[in-house]
Amino acid sequence: MQPSAVPDLAHTHARPVHWLATATAMAAVVATAGLLQPDSATATAGATGTVAAGAQAAPAAAPAPDATTADYPLECAGAADTVARQARGDLDGDGNPETVAVVHCEAGSGTPPSGIYVLTHGKDTTPRVVATLLEPAQQKNVGDLALRDGAITATLLGYSSPDVPSCCPDQQERVTWRWQSGAFLRSTQTTPTGT
């Protein structure tokens, strides 16, 4: 083994006083960090995943409500209601998903009009209707339903007059609802369906 050309440095030979100074410095750092920590009961994850002081930790989001177990404001004259379509997603930005359901009364034949409802969880996690976007009394059927980026889109099929056969709707609307200022705002693009 060849001897080093660099002279011996004092810190390469640890003495008990060095260990004592290091332990004292580490204890001071740990004590200071403990004093500067936020209260764990008032911390929450921020947008970047870090913990911000003064807010409560957010609980994990519950699953979206099950549309098949909700009670709908439909009058079906003794018949059951049917969930024809549903879409799930966070509509109001609170981190909890809602369910949008297209529902109509069961019918042996024909196409009964549909309603579109927004569901959220009640206090006991039972799904409950919090908004009606389309009333069955409007005599519309729903061709499709989607929920993307907080917006609900649907194709509504209807009739220009009572003389139009129920098999062949002659009106089509592409409708969008978006949650703004505490309400669902609707925008519509109407186009005839053609024959």
Long-range contacts (C-beta under 8 A, 24 or more apart in sequence): 58-95, 61-95, 61-96, 61-97, 62-96, 62-97, 62-121, 62-125, 63-97, 64-88, 64-89, 64-97, 64-98, 64-99, 65-98, 65-99, 65-119, 65-120, 65-121, 65-127, 65-128, 66-99, 66-127, 67-99, 67-101, 67-103, 67-119, 67-127, 69-126, 69-127, 70-101, 70-117, 70-119, 70-126, 70-127, 70-128, 70-129, 71-128, 71-129, 72-101, 72-103, 72-115, 72-117, 72-129, 73-115, 73-129, 73-132, 74-103, 74-104, 74-105, 74-115, 74-136, 75-105, 76-105, 76-106, 77-105, 79-105, 79-106, 79-107, 80-105, 80-106, 81-105, 81-106, 82-106, 84-114, 84-142, 85-142, 85-144, 85-145, 86-145, 87-145, 87-146, 87-147, 87-152, 88-147, 89-147, 89-148, 89-150, 90-150, 91-118, 91-147, 91-150, 91-152, 91-179, 92-150, 92-179, 93-150, 93-179, 96-120, 96-121, 98-130, 99-127, 100-133, 100-145, 100-147, 100-152, 102-142, 102-145, 102-154, 104-136, 104-141, 105-136, 110-166, 111-141, 111-166, 112-136, 113-137, 113-138, 113-139, 113-140, 113-141, 114-140, 114-141, 114-142, 116-142, 116-145, 116-152, 116-154, 118-152, 118-184, 131-184, 133-177, 133-184, 133-186, 140-173, 141-169, 143-172, 150-178, 150-179, 151-176, 151-177, 151-178, 152-176, 152-177, 152-178, 152-184, 157-193, 168-195, 169-193, 170-195
